[in-house]
C-alpha cells in the first residue's frame, strides 16, 4: 500500500484544523498578574515607622492559558533580597518574579513569564536610623574592636608600670630616711 501524498497532505490539514479548533475553544489570553496588584511584601530597613514594603510587577503579565484556569493554578516565585534599605522610590526594581502554571494540563510547573518586581511606594530614609546604623557598624567592626583592645592593653600597662614605679620610689625614700638617722 503506497503512501498517497494527497491523502497525507489532507490528513495533515485536518490535524492542523483540529489543533486550531481546540486551541481557540480551550485556550485564552489571560492577565495572570496585574501591575497594581502586590505580589509580596519585603522587609525594609532605615525607614521610620515602616518595616515592610509592597512589591508589584513592573508591567501586566499576559499568558495563553486554559479557559477554566483557577487562581490556585498560578504560582509566583520571587527572587528578592532578604531586606531592602531605604530610600526607595516607587518603581525602583527590587527583584524578579517568575509566573508558573501548575494546573491539570501542565506536567509539573510550566513557566509562563518572568517580570521585574518594583516598589509600589516611595519610602524615605530616616536620618536618625541611618546614623545609628553607621555608628553601630563602626562600633562593632573588627578594626574598631582591635583599636579599643589595644588602647585598653596600653592603659592597663601604663597603670601597672605607674604602680611599680611608685612602689620602687617609696622604697627608695624609706631607705634614705633610715640612712639619715
Secondary structure as UniProt FT lines:
FT   HELIX           5..26
FT   STRAND          27..33
FT   TURN            35..36
FT   STRAND          38..45
FT   TURN            48..49
FT   STRAND          52..57
FT   STRAND          61..66
FT   TURN            67..68
FT   HELIX           71..73
FT   STRAND          74..80
FT   STRAND          83..85
FT   TURN            90..91
FT   STRAND          93..101
FT   TURN            104..105
FT   STRAND          110..119
FT   HELIX           127..139
FT   HELIX           142..180
//
